[in-house]
Structures are given as structure tokens and as C-alpha cells.
Amino acid sequence: MAKKAKAEAAETETASSGPAPTPRLHTKYLKEALPALAEKLGRSNPMSLPKLEKIVVNMGVGIATQEKKHLETAVEAMGLITGQKPIITKSRKAISAFKLREDMPIGCKVTLRGRKMYEFFDRLVSIALPRVRDFRGVSRKAFDGNGSYSMGLAEQLVFPELNPDKFLRVQGMNITFVVRNASDDESRELLKIMGIPFQAEVAPKK
């Protein structure tokens, strides 16, 4: 009898929880970004429109060559920020001046796709960037020529998931948005619609 009641309670909980809702920015991409881009670029095929493929978050921890614990702390912080287990990045060559050996752990990174990508993107533009001190927008020019965009954050504590009493050391990160089917200008338009606060465009002097 107890087993039956427990099973019924589990079924009720599953039914009430249901499937996870679609991330807010994914819905915005489908309902706002795609129609706007199709009209502006004159493309009727949605498969040819710019699409955010993945977000890569990278932390370089140079001091890990001296103190391994700093890398462990960075890995923990990135896991909390992204909701995904980071992988350790290693040096490609030895540099004696920096006490760096080949294949030495010097950082960590996470590649986000799908739901986690959109959820991280939403927290970045809605919560983290507005908490940056004296924030006036991100650079309009940090594209690689193929549509991908990179930006840097000097302070990891702009993400509220981190406890400032625990993560005392200042640690920055680099965030890369990989966009396919897009030139730099088309990618900028997509990211702007999705909420990236670019700096105001400066009018050329006459």
C-alpha cells in the first residue's frame, strides 16, 4: 500500500512539473529575431538566416602555474556560472620566463549549446552586464570576420551565482558567441536584437 501511494505521488509530481519551459531568449529568437532578420536581409529561407550556434566561456588562470588552487577555484566558479562542468585547458608550449611547461593546466572553458546556451545568454544580458561598474556598452568591432563575436569580463562576481565571501580573487573571462550563416554586420544585428548592449555608433566627423 505504501509503495502504491509512493508511486502515485511520483506520477503526480512528474505530471505537475511537465516539460521544462522554452528559454525566454530562444522564444525571442524564433518570434522576433528571425522575422526581423528575414525582412532586413531579404531572405525567405529561415535556414539561411544568422543563427547562434554556441557560446564558449573561457577563463585563463596564469597564476595556476604557481598556485594550483586558483585553477580549482576558477573551475568551481565557471561551473556555477554556466551550469555545466568545465574542461581544463593546457599550455601548448613551454615558456621558461613564465615558468610554463608544455601541457600545463592554465585555464578552463565551457562550450554551451541549446537550452543552457540561451539561459546563460539571458543571465548575461539581463543580470551580469548591468552590474558592471560604469558600463557603457560592449565594443561594436570585436568580430572575427566570420560572424563570431568575443567580449571580455574583468570580474566574475557580476554573476550573482557566486558568493563574494568565497570567491575572493578577481578573475576575468572571455565569452565568444559563434554565429553561423552571417557576416559581421549580420551577426551584430542578431546579437543586438537578442539583447547585447553595443556601444552607441559614433557618427563620422565631417
Backbone as JSON Lines, residues from 0, in Angstrom:
{"i":0,"aa":"M","n":[0.82,-1.21,0.0],"ca":[0.0,0.0,0.0],"c":[0.85,1.26,0.0]}
{"i":1,"aa":"A","n":[1.91,1.2,0.84],"ca":[2.81,2.34,0.91],"c":[3.53,2.55,-0.41]}
{"i":2,"aa":"K","n":[3.92,1.41,-1.06],"ca":[4.61,1.51,-2.35],"c":[3.7,2.13,-3.4]}
{"i":3,"aa":"K","n":[2.4,1.74,-3.38],"ca":[1.46,2.25,-4.36],"c":[1.26,3.76,-4.17]}
{"i":4,"aa":"A","n":[1.16,4.18,-2.91],"ca":[0.98,5.61,-2.63],"c":[2.2,6.4,-3.07]}
{"i":5,"aa":"K","n":[3.39,5.81,-2.84],"ca":[4.63,6.48,-3.25],"c":[4.7,6.62,-4.76]}
{"i":6,"aa":"A","n":[4.3,5.55,-5.48],"ca":[4.32,5.58,-6.95],"c":[3.35,6.62,-7.49]}
{"i":7,"aa":"E","n":[2.14,6.68,-6.87],"ca":[1.15,7.65,-7.32],"c":[1.63,9.08,-7.08]}
{"i":8,"aa":"A","n":[2.32,9.3,-5.94],"ca":[2.85,10.63,-5.64],"c":[3.92,11.03,-6.65]}
{"i":9,"aa":"A","n":[4.76,10.05,-7.05],"ca":[5.81,10.32,-8.04],"c":[5.2,10.67,-9.39]}
{"i":10,"aa":"E","n":[4.12,9.95,-9.78],"ca":[3.46,10.23,-11.06],"c":[2.82,11.62,-11.05]}
{"i":11,"aa":"T","n":[2.21,11.96,-9.91],"ca":[1.58,13.28,-9.79],"c":[2.61,14.39,-9.9]}
{"i":12,"aa":"E","n":[3.79,14.17,-9.25],"ca":[4.85,15.18,-9.29],"c":[5.38,15.36,-10.7]}
{"i":13,"aa":"T","n":[5.54,14.22,-11.42],"ca":[6.04,14.28,-12.8],"c":[5.05,15.01,-13.7]}
{"i":14,"aa":"A","n":[3.75,14.68,-13.52],"ca":[2.72,15.3,-14.36],"c":[2.61,16.79,-14.11]}
{"i":15,"aa":"S","n":[2.74,17.17,-12.83],"ca":[2.61,18.59,-12.5],"c":[3.8,19.4,-12.98]}
{"i":16,"aa":"S","n":[4.99,18.77,-12.92],"ca":[6.18,19.5,-13.35],"c":[6.19,19.69,-14.86]}
{"i":17,"aa":"G","n":[5.85,18.6,-15.59],"ca":[5.76,18.68,-17.04],"c":[7.11,18.98,-17.68]}
{"i":18,"aa":"P","n":[7.13,19.19,-19.0],"ca":[8.39,19.53,-19.68],"c":[8.87,20.92,-19.3]}
{"i":19,"aa":"A","n":[10.19,21.1,-19.31],"ca":[10.76,22.4,-18.96],"c":[10.34,23.44,-19.99]}
{"i":20,"aa":"P","n":[10.01,24.65,-19.55],"ca":[9.6,25.7,-20.49],"c":[10.75,26.1,-21.41]}
{"i":21,"aa":"T","n":[10.4,26.58,-22.59],"ca":[11.41,27.03,-23.54],"c":[12.1,28.28,-23.0]}
{"i":22,"aa":"P","n":[13.44,28.35,-23.05],"ca":[14.14,29.55,-22.56],"c":[13.62,30.82,-23.23]}
{"i":23,"aa":"R","n":[13.56,31.88,-22.46],"ca":[12.98,33.14,-22.94],"c":[13.67,33.66,-24.2]}
{"i":24,"aa":"L","n":[15.0,33.59,-24.24],"ca":[15.72,34.13,-25.4],"c":[15.57,33.24,-26.63]}
{"i":25,"aa":"H","n":[15.33,31.95,-26.43],"ca":[15.08,31.07,-27.58],"c":[13.75,31.46,-28.23]}
{"i":26,"aa":"T","n":[12.75,31.74,-27.39],"ca":[11.46,32.2,-27.91],"c":[11.62,33.54,-28.63]}
{"i":27,"aa":"K","n":[12.44,34.42,-28.06],"ca":[12.67,35.72,-28.68],"c":[13.35,35.56,-30.03]}
{"i":28,"aa":"Y","n":[14.28,34.61,-30.14],"ca":[14.95,34.37,-31.42],"c":[13.94,33.92,-32.48]}
{"i":29,"aa":"L","n":[13.06,32.98,-32.09],"ca":[12.11,32.44,-33.06],"c":[11.04,33.46,-33.47]}
{"i":30,"aa":"K","n":[10.54,34.24,-32.51],"ca":[9.4,35.11,-32.77],"c":[9.77,36.54,-33.16]}
{"i":31,"aa":"E","n":[10.96,36.99,-32.74],"ca":[11.34,38.37,-33.04],"c":[12.55,38.46,-33.97]}
{"i":32,"aa":"A","n":[13.62,37.74,-33.62],"ca":[14.86,37.88,-34.38],"c":[14.72,37.34,-35.8]}
{"i":33,"aa":"L","n":[14.17,36.15,-35.97],"ca":[14.07,35.56,-37.3],"c":[13.23,36.42,-38.26]}
{"i":34,"aa":"P","n":[12.01,36.85,-37.88],"ca":[11.24,37.69,-38.8],"c":[11.94,39.01,-39.12]}
{"i":35,"aa":"A","n":[12.56,39.62,-38.12],"ca":[13.24,40.91,-38.35],"c":[14.43,40.74,-39.28]}
{"i":36,"aa":"L","n":[15.2,39.66,-39.09],"ca":[16.36,39.42,-39.95],"c":[15.93,39.06,-41.37]}
{"i":37,"aa":"A","n":[14.86,38.27,-41.49],"ca":[14.37,37.88,-42.82],"c":[13.96,39.12,-43.62]}
{"i":38,"aa":"E","n":[13.3,40.06,-42.95],"ca":[12.86,41.28,-43.63],"c":[14.05,42.17,-43.99]}
{"i":39,"aa":"K","n":[14.97,42.32,-43.05],"ca":[16.1,43.23,-43.29],"c":[17.08,42.68,-44.31]}
{"i":40,"aa":"L","n":[17.32,41.36,-44.28],"ca":[18.31,40.75,-45.18],"c":[17.7,40.27,-46.48]}
{"i":41,"aa":"G","n":[16.36,40.24,-46.57],"ca":[15.71,39.81,-47.8],"c":[15.88,38.34,-48.08]}
{"i":42,"aa":"R","n":[15.85,37.53,-47.03],"ca":[15.99,36.08,-47.21],"c":[14.71,35.39,-46.74]}
{"i":43,"aa":"S","n":[14.14,34.58,-47.6],"ca":[12.9,33.89,-47.25],"c":[13.16,32.54,-46.57]}
{"i":44,"aa":"N","n":[14.32,31.96,-46.83],"ca":[14.65,30.66,-46.24],"c":[15.2,30.85,-44.83]}
{"i":45,"aa":"P","n":[14.48,30.38,-43.79],"ca":[14.96,30.57,-42.41],"c":[16.29,29.88,-42.13]}
{"i":46,"aa":"M","n":[16.61,28.83,-42.9],"ca":[17.87,28.11,-42.67],"c":[19.08,28.93,-43.1]}
{"i":47,"aa":"S","n":[18.84,29.96,-43.92],"ca":[19.96,30.8,-44.38],"c":[20.19,32.01,-43.49]}
{"i":48,"aa":"L","n":[19.35,32.19,-42.49],"ca":[19.46,33.35,-41.61],"c":[20.51,33.11,-40.52]}
{"i":49,"aa":"P","n":[21.07,34.19,-39.98],"ca":[22.06,34.03,-38.9],"c":[21.48,33.27,-37.72]}
{"i":50,"aa":"K","n":[22.3,32.39,-37.15],"ca":[21.85,31.59,-36.0],"c":[22.99,31.45,-35.0]}
{"i":51,"aa":"L","n":[22.67,31.65,-33.74],"ca":[23.66,31.46,-32.67],"c":[23.86,29.96,-32.48]}
{"i":52,"aa":"E","n":[25.07,29.5,-32.79],"ca":[25.36,28.07,-32.73],"c":[25.83,27.62,-31.35]}
{"i":53,"aa":"K","n":[26.71,28.42,-30.73],"ca":[27.22,28.05,-29.41],"c":[27.85,29.27,-28.75]}
{"i":54,"aa":"I","n":[28.02,29.18,-27.44],"ca":[28.73,30.2,-26.67],"c":[29.87,29.5,-25.93]}
{"i":55,"aa":"V","n":[31.07,30.03,-26.1],"ca":[32.25,29.46,-25.44],"c":[32.72,30.44,-24.36]}
{"i":56,"aa":"V","n":[32.77,29.96,-23.13],"ca":[33.23,30.77,-22.0],"c":[34.6,30.24,-21.57]}
{"i":57,"aa":"N","n":[35.58,31.13,-21.53],"ca":[36.95,30.72,-21.25],"c":[37.56,31.56,-20.13]}
{"i":58,"aa":"M","n":[38.25,30.91,-19.22],"ca":[38.99,31.6,-18.16],"c":[40.47,31.22,-18.26]}
{"i":59,"aa":"G","n":[41.32,32.21,-18.41],"ca":[42.75,31.97,-18.36],"c":[43.25,32.24,-16.95]}
{"i":60,"aa":"V","n":[43.88,31.24,-16.34],"ca":[44.33,31.36,-14.95],"c":[45.85,31.19,-14.94]}
{"i":61,"aa":"G","n":[46.56,32.25,-15.34],"ca":[48.01,32.18,-15.43],"c":[48.69,31.88,-14.11]}
{"i":62,"aa":"I","n":[48.08,32.35,-13.02],"ca":[48.7,32.15,-11.71],"c":[48.64,30.69,-11.28]}
{"i":63,"aa":"A","n":[47.92,29.86,-12.05],"ca":[47.84,28.43,-11.72],"c":[49.2,27.76,-11.86]}
{"i":64,"aa":"T","n":[50.13,28.38,-12.58],"ca":[51.48,27.81,-12.69],"c":[52.19,27.84,-11.34]}
{"i":65,"aa":"Q","n":[51.73,28.71,-10.45],"ca":[52.34,28.82,-9.12],"c":[51.44,28.25,-8.02]}
{"i":66,"aa":"E","n":[50.13,28.49,-8.15],"ca":[49.18,28.03,-7.15],"c":[48.05,27.26,-7.83]}
{"i":67,"aa":"K","n":[48.06,25.95,-7.72],"ca":[47.07,25.11,-8.39],"c":[45.66,25.38,-7.86]}
{"i":68,"aa":"K","n":[45.55,25.8,-6.61],"ca":[44.23,26.0,-6.01],"c":[43.43,27.08,-6.73]}
{"i":69,"aa":"H","n":[44.11,28.05,-7.35],"ca":[43.4,29.11,-8.06],"c":[42.67,28.55,-9.28]}
{"i":70,"aa":"L","n":[43.26,27.55,-9.93],"ca":[42.59,26.91,-11.06],"c":[41.38,26.13,-10.58]}
{"i":71,"aa":"E","n":[41.5,25.46,-9.46],"ca":[40.37,24.71,-8.9],"c":[39.22,25.64,-8.55]}
{"i":72,"aa":"T","n":[39.56,26.82,-8.01],"ca":[38.53,27.81,-7.69],"c":[37.85,28.33,-8.95]}
{"i":73,"aa":"A","n":[38.64,28.57,-10.01],"ca":[38.08,29.05,-11.28],"c":[37.15,28.01,-11.9]}
{"i":74,"aa":"V","n":[37.53,26.75,-11.82],"ca":[36.69,25.67,-12.35],"c":[35.36,25.62,-11.61]}
{"i":75,"aa":"E","n":[35.42,25.75,-10.29],"ca":[34.18,25.75,-9.49],"c":[33.3,26.94,-9.85]}
{"i":76,"aa":"A","n":[33.91,28.11,-9.98],"ca":[33.14,29.32,-10.31],"c":[32.48,29.19,-11.68]}
{"i":77,"aa":"M","n":[33.23,28.7,-12.66],"ca":[32.66,28.57,-14.0],"c":[31.52,27.56,-14.02]}
{"i":78,"aa":"G","n":[31.65,26.5,-13.25],"ca":[30.57,25.52,-13.17],"c":[29.29,26.13,-12.62]}
{"i":79,"aa":"L","n":[29.43,26.99,-11.6],"ca":[28.27,27.66,-11.02],"c":[27.66,28.67,-11.99]}
{"i":80,"aa":"I","n":[28.51,29.36,-12.72],"ca":[28.03,30.41,-13.64],"c":[27.31,29.81,-14.84]}
{"i":81,"aa":"T","n":[27.85,28.74,-15.4],"ca":[27.31,28.18,-16.64],"c":[26.38,27.0,-16.44]}
{"i":82,"aa":"G","n":[26.44,26.36,-15.27],"ca":[25.61,25.17,-15.04],"c":[26.12,23.95,-15.78]}
{"i":83,"aa":"Q","n":[27.39,23.97,-16.15],"ca":[27.99,22.86,-16.9],"c":[29.43,22.65,-16.43]}
{"i":84,"aa":"K","n":[29.85,21.4,-16.41],"ca":[31.2,21.09,-15.93],"c":[32.25,21.58,-16.93]}
{"i":85,"aa":"P","n":[33.2,22.41,-16.49],"ca":[34.24,22.92,-17.4],"c":[35.29,21.85,-17.72]}
{"i":86,"aa":"I","n":[36.01,22.08,-18.81],"ca":[37.17,21.25,-19.11],"c":[38.42,22.09,-18.87]}
{"i":87,"aa":"I","n":[39.5,21.43,-18.51],"ca":[40.76,22.11,-18.23],"c":[41.5,22.38,-19.54]}
{"i":88,"aa":"T","n":[41.98,23.6,-19.71],"ca":[42.8,23.93,-20.87],"c":[44.27,23.91,-20.46]}
{"i":89,"aa":"K","n":[45.12,23.45,-21.38],"ca":[46.55,23.29,-21.07],"c":[47.41,24.09,-22.04]}
{"i":90,"aa":"S","n":[48.59,24.42,-21.6],"ca":[49.52,25.19,-22.43],"c":[50.0,24.35,-23.6]}
{"i":91,"aa":"R","n":[50.22,25.01,-24.73],"ca":[50.67,24.31,-25.93],"c":[52.18,24.23,-26.04]}
{"i":92,"aa":"K","n":[52.86,25.16,-25.38],"ca":[54.32,25.14,-25.45],"c":[54.91,25.66,-24.15]}
{"i":93,"aa":"A","n":[56.17,25.4,-23.95],"ca":[56.85,25.82,-22.73],"c":[57.44,27.21,-22.89]}
{"i":94,"aa":"I","n":[57.29,28.04,-21.86],"ca":[57.88,29.39,-21.84],"c":[58.57,29.54,-20.49]}
{"i":95,"aa":"S","n":[59.88,29.48,-20.5],"ca":[60.63,29.48,-19.24],"c":[60.47,30.77,-18.45]}
{"i":96,"aa":"A","n":[60.33,31.9,-19.17],"ca":[60.21,33.19,-18.49],"c":[58.97,33.25,-17.6]}
{"i":97,"aa":"F","n":[57.93,32.49,-17.96],"ca":[56.7,32.47,-17.18],"c":[56.57,31.19,-16.36]}
{"i":98,"aa":"K","n":[57.66,30.42,-16.27],"ca":[57.65,29.15,-15.54],"c":[56.55,28.22,-16.06]}
{"i":99,"aa":"L","n":[56.42,28.23,-17.38],"ca":[55.35,27.49,-18.02],"c":[55.92,26.28,-18.77]}
{"i":100,"aa":"R","n":[55.36,25.13,-18.47],"ca":[55.77,23.9,-19.16],"c":[54.69,23.49,-20.15]}
{"i":101,"aa":"E","n":[55.08,22.68,-21.12],"ca":[54.12,22.2,-22.1],"c":[53.08,21.3,-21.43]}
{"i":102,"aa":"D","n":[51.82,21.42,-21.86],"ca":[50.69,20.63,-21.32],"c":[50.45,20.91,-19.84]}
{"i":103,"aa":"M","n":[50.73,22.12,-19.42],"ca":[50.48,22.5,-18.03],"c":[49.08,23.13,-17.92]}
{"i":104,"aa":"P","n":[48.26,22.73,-16.94],"ca":[46.92,23.31,-16.8],"c":[47.0,24.81,-16.49]}
{"i":105,"aa":"I","n":[46.37,25.63,-17.34],"ca":[46.44,27.08,-17.15],"c":[45.08,27.77,-17.32]}
{"i":106,"aa":"G","n":[44.01,27.0,-17.36],"ca":[42.7,27.62,-17.51],"c":[41.59,26.6,-17.64]}
{"i":107,"aa":"C","n":[40.39,27.08,-17.91],"ca":[39.24,26.2,-18.09],"c":[38.25,26.85,-19.05]}
{"i":108,"aa":"K","n":[37.42,26.03,-19.66],"ca":[36.43,26.58,-20.58],"c":[35.2,25.69,-20.63]}
{"i":109,"aa":"V","n":[34.12,26.28,-21.1],"ca":[32.85,25.58,-21.26],"c":[32.27,25.95,-22.61]}
{"i":110,"aa":"T","n":[31.73,24.97,-23.33],"ca":[31.02,25.23,-24.59],"c":[29.54,24.96,-24.37]}
{"i":111,"aa":"L","n":[28.74,26.0,-24.52],"ca":[27.3,25.9,-24.25],"c":[26.51,25.85,-25.55]}
{"i":112,"aa":"R","n":[25.54,24.94,-25.59],"ca":[24.64,24.83,-26.73],"c":[23.21,24.65,-26.22]}
{"i":113,"aa":"G","n":[22.26,24.87,-27.09],"ca":[20.87,24.59,-26.76],"c":[20.34,25.39,-25.58]}
{"i":114,"aa":"R","n":[19.59,24.71,-24.7],"ca":[18.94,25.36,-23.57],"c":[19.92,26.1,-22.68]}
{"i":115,"aa":"K","n":[21.02,25.45,-22.3],"ca":[21.99,26.1,-21.4],"c":[22.6,27.34,-22.04]}
{"i":116,"aa":"M","n":[22.78,27.31,-23.35],"ca":[23.33,28.47,-24.05],"c":[22.38,29.67,-23.93]}
{"i":117,"aa":"Y","n":[21.1,29.45,-24.19],"ca":[20.13,30.54,-24.12],"c":[19.94,31.02,-22.68]}
{"i":118,"aa":"E","n":[19.96,30.11,-21.72],"ca":[19.79,30.51,-20.32],"c":[20.98,31.35,-19.85]}
{"i":119,"aa":"F","n":[22.2,30.95,-20.25],"ca":[23.38,31.75,-19.89],"c":[23.34,33.11,-20.56]}
{"i":120,"aa":"F","n":[22.97,33.15,-21.82],"ca":[22.86,34.4,-22.58],"c":[21.89,35.35,-21.88]}
{"i":121,"aa":"D","n":[20.75,34.82,-21.44],"ca":[19.74,35.63,-20.78],"c":[20.28,36.23,-19.47]}
{"i":122,"aa":"R","n":[20.96,35.42,-18.68],"ca":[21.52,35.93,-17.42],"c":[22.63,36.93,-17.66]}
{"i":123,"aa":"L","n":[23.37,36.74,-18.74],"ca":[24.45,37.66,-19.06],"c":[23.91,39.06,-19.37]}
{"i":124,"aa":"V","n":[22.91,39.15,-20.26],"ca":[22.42,40.46,-20.69],"c":[21.43,41.07,-19.69]}
{"i":125,"aa":"S","n":[20.74,40.24,-18.93],"ca":[19.71,40.74,-18.01],"c":[20.25,41.09,-16.63]}
{"i":126,"aa":"I","n":[21.28,40.33,-16.19],"ca":[21.76,40.49,-14.81],"c":[23.23,40.89,-14.74]}
{"i":127,"aa":"A","n":[24.09,40.14,-15.43],"ca":[25.54,40.34,-15.25],"c":[26.02,41.68,-15.81]}
{"i":128,"aa":"L","n":[25.74,41.97,-17.09],"ca":[26.25,43.2,-17.69],"c":[25.74,44.46,-17.0]}
{"i":129,"aa":"P","n":[24.47,44.52,-16.59],"ca":[24.03,45.72,-15.87],"c":[24.74,45.92,-14.53]}
{"i":130,"aa":"R","n":[25.39,44.89,-14.0],"ca":[26.1,45.01,-12.73],"c":[27.55,45.44,-12.91]}
{"i":131,"aa":"V","n":[28.0,45.55,-14.15],"ca":[29.37,46.0,-14.41],"c":[29.46,47.49,-14.09]}
{"i":132,"aa":"R","n":[30.46,47.86,-13.32],"ca":[30.61,49.26,-12.9],"c":[30.91,50.17,-14.09]}
{"i":133,"aa":"D","n":[30.24,51.29,-14.17],"ca":[30.42,52.28,-15.24],"c":[30.26,51.66,-16.63]}
{"i":134,"aa":"F","n":[29.3,50.76,-16.76],"ca":[29.1,50.06,-18.03],"c":[28.45,50.97,-19.06]}
{"i":135,"aa":"R","n":[29.04,51.05,-20.24],"ca":[28.5,51.89,-21.32],"c":[28.34,51.13,-22.62]}
{"i":136,"aa":"G","n":[28.22,49.84,-22.51],"ca":[28.04,49.02,-23.7],"c":[29.32,48.29,-24.08]}
{"i":137,"aa":"V","n":[29.17,47.25,-24.89],"ca":[30.31,46.46,-25.35],"c":[30.75,46.95,-26.73]}
{"i":138,"aa":"S","n":[31.97,46.63,-27.09],"ca":[32.52,47.09,-28.36],"c":[31.72,46.57,-29.55]}
{"i":139,"aa":"R","n":[31.59,47.41,-30.56],"ca":[30.89,47.02,-31.79],"c":[31.8,46.33,-32.79]}
{"i":140,"aa":"K","n":[33.11,46.29,-32.5],"ca":[34.08,45.86,-33.51],"c":[34.74,44.51,-33.24]}
{"i":141,"aa":"A","n":[34.42,43.86,-32.13],"ca":[35.16,42.66,-31.75],"c":[34.66,41.4,-32.47]}
{"i":142,"aa":"F","n":[34.56,41.48,-33.8],"ca":[34.16,40.35,-34.62],"c":[35.37,39.77,-35.33]}
{"i":143,"aa":"D","n":[35.29,38.51,-35.74],"ca":[36.45,37.84,-36.31],"c":[36.44,37.78,-37.84]}
{"i":144,"aa":"G","n":[35.46,38.44,-38.47],"ca":[35.39,38.4,-39.93],"c":[34.47,37.3,-40.44]}
{"i":145,"aa":"N","n":[34.08,36.38,-39.57],"ca":[33.19,35.28,-39.96],"c":[31.88,35.28,-39.17]}
{"i":146,"aa":"G","n":[31.61,36.38,-38.47],"ca":[30.36,36.49,-37.74],"c":[30.43,36.19,-36.25]}
{"i":147,"aa":"S","n":[31.54,35.63,-35.79],"ca":[31.66,35.31,-34.37],"c":[32.12,36.55,-33.6]}
{"i":148,"aa":"Y","n":[31.61,36.69,-32.39],"ca":[31.87,37.89,-31.59],"c":[32.45,37.5,-30.23]}
{"i":149,"aa":"S","n":[33.47,38.24,-29.78],"ca":[34.09,37.97,-28.48],"c":[34.04,39.2,-27.6]}
{"i":150,"aa":"M","n":[33.81,38.99,-26.33],"ca":[33.81,40.07,-25.35],"c":[34.46,39.56,-24.07]}
{"i":151,"aa":"G","n":[34.97,40.48,-23.27],"ca":[35.62,40.1,-22.03],"c":[34.93,40.7,-20.82]}
{"i":152,"aa":"L","n":[34.98,39.99,-19.72],"ca":[34.51,40.49,-18.44],"c":[35.69,40.47,-17.48]}
{"i":153,"aa":"A","n":[35.94,41.58,-16.82],"ca":[37.08,41.67,-15.93],"c":[36.81,41.07,-14.55]}
{"i":154,"aa":"E","n":[35.54,40.86,-14.23],"ca":[35.18,40.44,-12.88],"c":[34.09,39.38,-12.93]}
{"i":155,"aa":"Q","n":[34.36,38.21,-12.37],"ca":[33.39,37.13,-12.39],"c":[32.22,37.33,-11.44]}
{"i":156,"aa":"L","n":[32.4,38.2,-10.44],"ca":[31.36,38.38,-9.43],"c":[30.15,39.17,-9.93]}
{"i":157,"aa":"V","n":[30.14,39.58,-11.2],"ca":[28.93,40.2,-11.74],"c":[27.83,39.16,-11.89]}
{"i":158,"aa":"F","n":[28.19,37.89,-11.81],"ca":[27.19,36.82,-11.82],"c":[26.76,36.54,-10.39]}
{"i":159,"aa":"P","n":[25.49,36.69,-10.06],"ca":[25.04,36.54,-8.68],"c":[25.12,35.11,-8.15]}
{"i":160,"aa":"E","n":[25.4,34.14,-9.02],"ca":[25.52,32.76,-8.55],"c":[26.74,32.58,-7.63]}
{"i":161,"aa":"L","n":[27.68,33.49,-7.71],"ca":[28.92,33.36,-6.93],"c":[28.82,34.11,-5.61]}
{"i":162,"aa":"N","n":[29.26,33.46,-4.56],"ca":[29.29,34.07,-3.23],"c":[30.57,34.9,-3.09]}
{"i":163,"aa":"P","n":[30.48,36.22,-2.93],"ca":[31.68,37.06,-2.85],"c":[32.55,36.76,-1.63]}
{"i":164,"aa":"D","n":[31.97,36.13,-0.62],"ca":[32.76,35.77,0.56],"c":[33.62,34.54,0.3]}
{"i":165,"aa":"K","n":[33.28,33.79,-0.73],"ca":[34.04,32.58,-1.05],"c":[35.03,32.81,-2.19]}
{"i":166,"aa":"F","n":[34.58,33.52,-3.22],"ca":[35.43,33.76,-4.39],"c":[36.05,35.15,-4.25]}
{"i":167,"aa":"L","n":[37.17,35.21,-3.56],"ca":[37.78,36.49,-3.2],"c":[38.7,37.03,-4.29]}
{"i":168,"aa":"R","n":[39.31,36.13,-5.06],"ca":[40.27,36.58,-6.07],"c":[39.55,37.07,-7.31]}
{"i":169,"aa":"V","n":[39.99,38.22,-7.84],"ca":[39.41,38.77,-9.06],"c":[39.8,37.87,-10.24]}
{"i":170,"aa":"Q","n":[38.82,37.41,-10.98],"ca":[39.07,36.52,-12.11],"c":[38.18,36.95,-13.28]}
{"i":171,"aa":"G","n":[38.79,37.24,-14.4],"ca":[38.04,37.62,-15.58],"c":[37.74,36.43,-16.47]}
{"i":172,"aa":"M","n":[37.06,36.69,-17.57],"ca":[36.72,35.62,-18.51],"c":[36.49,36.21,-19.89]}
{"i":173,"aa":"N","n":[36.56,35.35,-20.88],"ca":[36.28,35.74,-22.26],"c":[35.08,34.94,-22.75]}
{"i":174,"aa":"I","n":[34.15,35.62,-23.41],"ca":[32.92,34.98,-23.89],"c":[32.85,35.16,-25.4]}
{"i":175,"aa":"T","n":[32.72,34.05,-26.12],"ca":[32.66,34.08,-27.58],"c":[31.32,33.55,-28.06]}
{"i":176,"aa":"F","n":[30.64,34.36,-28.88],"ca":[29.37,33.96,-29.49],"c":[29.67,33.49,-30.91]}
{"i":177,"aa":"V","n":[29.45,32.23,-31.18],"ca":[29.71,31.67,-32.51],"c":[28.41,31.7,-33.3]}
{"i":178,"aa":"V","n":[28.38,32.52,-34.34],"ca":[27.18,32.7,-35.16],"c":[27.45,32.17,-36.56]}
{"i":179,"aa":"R","n":[26.57,31.34,-37.07],"ca":[26.75,30.81,-38.42],"c":[25.81,31.52,-39.4]}
{"i":180,"aa":"N","n":[26.11,31.37,-40.68],"ca":[25.33,31.98,-41.77],"c":[25.29,33.5,-41.68]}
{"i":181,"aa":"A","n":[26.37,34.11,-41.23],"ca":[26.31,35.56,-41.03],"c":[27.65,36.22,-41.3]}
{"i":182,"aa":"S","n":[27.58,37.44,-41.85],"ca":[28.74,38.31,-41.89],"c":[28.82,39.01,-40.54]}
{"i":183,"aa":"D","n":[29.85,39.83,-40.35],"ca":[29.98,40.53,-39.07],"c":[28.8,41.47,-38.84]}
{"i":184,"aa":"D","n":[28.37,42.18,-39.86],"ca":[27.26,43.12,-39.71],"c":[25.95,42.38,-39.41]}
{"i":185,"aa":"E","n":[25.75,41.24,-40.08],"ca":[24.53,40.46,-39.85],"c":[24.53,39.86,-38.46]}
{"i":186,"aa":"S","n":[25.69,39.41,-38.03],"ca":[25.82,38.85,-36.68],"c":[25.56,39.93,-35.63]}
{"i":187,"aa":"R","n":[26.08,41.14,-35.87],"ca":[25.85,42.25,-34.94],"c":[24.36,42.55,-34.81]}
{"i":188,"aa":"E","n":[23.66,42.49,-35.94],"ca":[22.22,42.75,-35.92],"c":[21.48,41.69,-35.1]}
{"i":189,"aa":"L","n":[21.86,40.44,-35.26],"ca":[21.24,39.36,-34.49],"c":[21.48,39.54,-33.0]}
{"i":190,"aa":"L","n":[22.73,39.77,-32.62],"ca":[23.06,39.91,-31.2],"c":[22.39,41.13,-30.59]}
{"i":191,"aa":"K","n":[22.24,42.18,-31.38],"ca":[21.57,43.39,-30.9],"c":[20.1,43.1,-30.59]}
{"i":192,"aa":"I","n":[19.45,42.38,-31.48],"ca":[18.04,42.02,-31.25],"c":[17.91,41.13,-30.02]}
{"i":193,"aa":"M","n":[18.9,40.25,-29.81],"ca":[18.85,39.32,-28.68],"c":[19.2,39.98,-27.35]}
{"i":194,"aa":"G","n":[19.65,41.23,-27.38],"ca":[19.86,41.94,-26.13],"c":[21.26,42.38,-25.82]}
{"i":195,"aa":"I","n":[22.24,42.12,-26.69],"ca":[23.6,42.57,-26.42],"c":[23.64,44.1,-26.5]}
{"i":196,"aa":"P","n":[24.05,44.78,-25.44],"ca":[24.06,46.25,-25.44],"c":[25.34,46.82,-26.04]}
{"i":197,"aa":"F","n":[25.35,46.99,-27.34],"ca":[26.53,47.54,-28.02],"c":[26.65,49.03,-27.72]}
{"i":198,"aa":"Q","n":[27.87,49.52,-27.79],"ca":[28.12,50.94,-27.63],"c":[27.44,51.71,-28.76]}
{"i":199,"aa":"A","n":[27.09,52.94,-28.46],"ca":[26.46,53.78,-29.48],"c":[27.42,53.99,-30.64]}
{"i":200,"aa":"E","n":[26.88,53.95,-31.84],"ca":[27.7,54.14,-33.04],"c":[28.1,55.6,-33.16]}
{"i":201,"aa":"V","n":[29.39,55.83,-33.32],"ca":[29.9,57.19,-33.42],"c":[29.79,57.69,-34.87]}
{"i":202,"aa":"A","n":[29.14,58.8,-35.06],"ca":[28.99,59.35,-36.41],"c":[30.32,59.9,-36.89]}
{"i":203,"aa":"P","n":[30.69,59.64,-38.15],"ca":[31.96,60.15,-38.66],"c":[31.99,61.67,-38.7]}
{"i":204,"aa":"K","n":[33.13,62.25,-38.39],"ca":[33.26,63.7,-38.41],"c":[33.25,64.22,-39.83]}
{"i":205,"aa":"K","n":[32.59,65.35,-40.03],"ca":[32.54,65.95,-41.36],"c":[33.82,66.73,-41.62]}
